[in-house]
């Protein structure tokens, strides 16, 4: 009997040559479950093997959606999934789904701790009318509007520009 690694290498090589799972079954005598398992393990290890549905038909590779790109970009920046969901107005389960699939495809995304958010995070709610003027600027920078608002507030505070931005004489009066 062949070792598992030798068997898996055989299955992977046959798949890379363009054989569908049903053809690999015929050539190797292995079960359908074993074939699909070996292909899944190889994909997770980073090998580019076509994905097949249960009938052995190759699934089309889809371009990542805009939502997927935004979720991954924020996660790579270190934004926790719950905050990503709030910023992009998504269900938190949708965010976790995107992150799980991206990790399976090899994207390096940090792991986030569960539980309460650290004290340095403060939620700030803005009315849609206040966010609308920022939308075009956010789009031009390829980031969510909420992230642009956050960066603006951080810059105003860091550079001590509150009086210049508000121009209400608050510091003087």
NULUM-50555 format. One record per residue (C-alpha): residue number from 1; residue in three letters; z, y, x. Coordinates in pm, 1 decimal. Example, Ala and Ser with C-alpha at 12.3 -4.5 7.8 and 13.67 -1.06 7.14 Angstrom:
  resi  resn         z         y         x
     1   Ala     780.0    -450.0    1230.0
     2   Ser     714.0    -106.0    1367.0
***
This chain:
  resi  resn         z         y         x
     1   Unk       0.0       0.0       0.0
     2   Unk     -90.4     348.3     127.1
     3   Unk     180.2     601.2     202.4
     4   Unk     219.0     893.2     -38.5
     5   Unk      80.5    1149.0     207.8
     6   Unk    -225.3     937.7     287.0
     7   Unk    -288.4     880.0     -83.2
     8   Unk    -245.6    1251.2    -157.1
     9   Unk    -481.4    1346.6     126.6
    10   Unk    -742.2    1107.3     -14.0
    11   Unk    -710.4    1256.6    -362.5
    12   Unk    -732.1    1611.5    -227.0
    13   Unk   -1036.9    1533.3     -12.1
    14   Unk   -1217.5    1380.2    -309.1
    15   Unk   -1135.0    1686.0    -522.8
    16   Unk   -1254.8    1922.2    -250.5
    17   Unk   -1584.9    1734.9    -240.5
    18   Unk   -1631.6    1824.9    -607.6
    19   Unk   -1515.5    1504.6    -772.6
    20   Unk   -1356.2    1545.2   -1113.9
    21   Unk   -1027.3    1365.3   -1182.7
    22   Unk   -1200.0    1090.1   -1384.7
    23   Unk   -1427.4    1020.0   -1085.0
    24   Unk   -1128.3    1013.9    -847.9
    25   Unk    -958.9     761.4   -1080.1
    26   Unk   -1265.8     537.5   -1065.9
    27   Unk   -1289.7     561.0    -687.2
    28   Unk    -921.7     512.4    -607.0
    29   Unk    -784.5     310.8    -897.3
    30   Unk    -490.3     551.3    -924.8
    31   Unk    -349.9     663.2   -1258.0
    32   Unk    -449.2     991.2   -1420.4
    33   Unk     -88.3    1114.4   -1391.1
    34   Unk     -82.4    1042.6   -1017.2
    35   Unk    -412.3    1225.4    -961.5
    36   Unk    -301.3    1536.4   -1149.7
    37   Unk      37.4    1532.2    -975.3
    38   Unk    -118.9    1508.7    -629.2
    39   Unk    -357.7    1794.5    -709.0
    40   Unk     -71.7    2009.0    -840.6
    41   Unk     136.0    1945.9    -526.7
    42   Unk    -161.5    2039.6    -307.8
    43   Unk    -220.6    2362.4    -504.9
    44   Unk     143.6    2459.8    -467.4
    45   Unk     114.2    2397.1     -94.3
    46   Unk    -158.1    2661.9     -87.0
    47   Unk    -474.2    2453.6     -93.6
    48   Unk    -753.8    2596.3    -307.7
    49   Unk    -841.7    2312.8    -541.6
    50   Unk   -1022.6    2368.3    -872.6
    51   Unk    -794.4    2343.5   -1174.5
    52   Unk    -896.4    2088.3   -1438.2
    53   Unk    -797.2    2054.3   -1800.7
    54   Unk    -700.6    1715.7   -1948.8
    55   Unk   -1065.5    1622.8   -2003.8
    56   Unk   -1142.2    1678.7   -1636.7
    57   Unk   -1339.7    1997.2   -1696.2
    58   Unk   -1287.2    2270.6   -1439.7
    59   Unk   -1103.1    2573.2   -1578.9
    60   Unk   -1264.4    2910.0   -1507.2
    61   Unk   -1076.9    3127.8   -1261.6
    62   Unk    -985.8    3451.4   -1433.5
    63   Unk    -931.8    3787.2   -1271.5
    64   Unk    -571.0    3900.4   -1296.0
    65   Unk    -514.2    4135.2   -1588.9
    66   Unk    -406.8    4494.9   -1540.8
    67   Unk     -66.1    4404.1   -1683.4
    68   Unk     -32.9    4121.1   -1430.5
    69   Unk    -118.2    4356.1   -1143.6
    70   Unk     137.5    4614.7   -1258.2
    71   Unk     412.8    4354.2   -1301.9
    72   Unk     350.5    4204.9    -957.6
    73   Unk     327.5    4545.9    -786.9
    74   Unk     662.1    4654.1    -931.8
    75   Unk     827.9    4321.3    -847.3
    76   Unk     705.7    4340.0    -486.9
    77   Unk     860.5    4690.9    -469.0
    78   Unk    1191.3    4527.8    -565.2
    79   Unk    1212.7    4642.2    -927.5
    80   Unk    1411.6    4382.6   -1128.1
    81   Unk    1226.0    4199.6   -1408.1
    82   Unk    1437.8    4356.5   -1683.9
    83   Unk    1346.2    4707.4   -1563.7
    84   Unk     980.3    4608.6   -1527.4
    85   Unk     986.9    4497.3   -1890.5
    86   Unk    1137.6    4829.3   -1997.2
    87   Unk     897.6    5040.4   -1789.2
    88   Unk     586.1    4859.4   -1909.9
    89   Unk     711.3    4806.7   -2267.5
    90   Unk     685.6    4429.1   -2232.7
    91   Unk     900.5    4143.6   -2348.2
    92   Unk    1119.9    4027.8   -2058.6
    93   Unk     993.0    3671.9   -2105.6
    94   Unk     637.0    3795.8   -2043.1
    95   Unk     751.0    3951.1   -1714.4
    96   Unk     927.4    3631.7   -1604.6
    97   Unk     614.9    3432.4   -1698.7
    98   Unk     394.7    3655.4   -1480.4
    99   Unk     639.6    3636.4   -1188.1
   100   Unk     674.7    3258.2   -1212.9
   101   Unk     297.3    3208.0   -1212.9
   102   Unk     245.4    3450.4    -924.2
   103   Unk     508.9    3269.7    -716.7
   104   Unk     338.0    2935.9    -791.5
   105   Unk      13.0    3083.0    -660.8
   106   Unk     186.1    3185.7    -338.3
   107   Unk     258.6    3556.1    -394.5
   108   Unk     571.4    3658.1    -204.6
   109   Unk     799.8    3810.3    -467.2
   110   Unk    1170.7    3861.6    -399.7
   111   Unk    1423.1    3670.1    -608.6
   112   Unk    1640.0    3882.1    -832.3
   113   Unk    2004.2    3825.8    -909.7
   114   Unk    2103.1    3782.7   -1271.7
   115   Unk    2374.7    3979.9   -1437.3
   116   Unk    2462.9    4345.5   -1451.5
   117   Unk    2253.3    4594.6   -1266.7
   118   Unk    2414.6    4772.3    -972.6
   119   Unk    2588.8    5104.3   -1036.9
   120   Unk    2319.8    5300.4    -853.5
   121   Unk    2071.2    5224.1   -1133.1
   122   Unk    2091.4    5465.2   -1423.7
   123   Unk    1863.6    5439.6   -1724.4
   124   Unk    1698.5    5761.6   -1831.3
   125   Unk    1517.7    5786.0   -2164.0
   126   Unk    1232.8    6033.2   -2203.2
   127   Unk    1051.5    6116.8   -2523.4
   128   Unk     682.6    6011.7   -2534.9
   129   Unk     580.8    6379.2   -2553.8
   130   Unk     747.0    6435.2   -2215.6
   131   Unk     572.7    6132.1   -2061.6
   132   Unk     220.3    6199.0   -2194.8
   133   Unk     131.8    6479.2   -1946.5
   134   Unk     228.1    6247.2   -1659.2
   135   Unk      -1.4    5963.6   -1769.5
   136   Unk    -319.4    6092.4   -1600.5
   137   Unk    -132.9    6160.4   -1275.4
   138   Unk      21.2    5812.3   -1286.1
   139   Unk    -317.5    5653.1   -1352.4
   140   Unk    -469.2    5838.2   -1057.1
   141   Unk    -193.4    5697.0    -835.6
   142   Unk    -222.0    5344.9    -978.8
   143   Unk     135.4    5328.4   -1103.4
   144   Unk     312.1    5317.1   -1437.7
   145   Unk     400.0    5652.8   -1591.7
   146   Unk     771.5    5568.4   -1585.2
   147   Unk     754.4    5501.8   -1209.8
   148   Unk     584.3    5839.4   -1150.2
   149   Unk     856.6    6014.1   -1353.3
   150   Unk    1118.5    5832.7   -1146.2
   151   Unk     953.1    5934.2    -817.9
   152   Unk     925.6    6297.4    -931.4
   153   Unk    1293.0    6311.2   -1019.3
   154   Unk    1388.1    6149.0    -687.7
   155   Unk    1175.7    6402.3    -492.9
   156   Unk    1312.3    6701.6    -686.6
   157   Unk    1669.2    6588.8    -618.0
   158   Unk    1608.5    6495.0    -252.4
   159   Unk    1429.3    6822.2    -168.3
   160   Unk    1673.1    7038.3    -371.9
   161   Unk    1395.2    7173.8    -593.4
   162   Unk    1583.6    7181.5    -925.1
   163   Unk    1605.2    7562.7    -936.5
   164   Unk    1241.1    7602.2    -834.5
   165   Unk    1120.9    7357.6   -1099.5
   166   Unk    1337.8    7484.8   -1384.6
   167   Unk    1317.9    7855.4   -1290.4
   168   Unk    1599.6    7928.1   -1535.2
   169   Unk    1836.1    8110.9   -1300.0
   170   Unk    2086.8    7826.3   -1336.5
   171   Unk    2216.6    7839.2    -978.8
   172   Unk    2240.3    8218.4    -978.3
   173   Unk    2386.4    8276.5   -1323.1
***
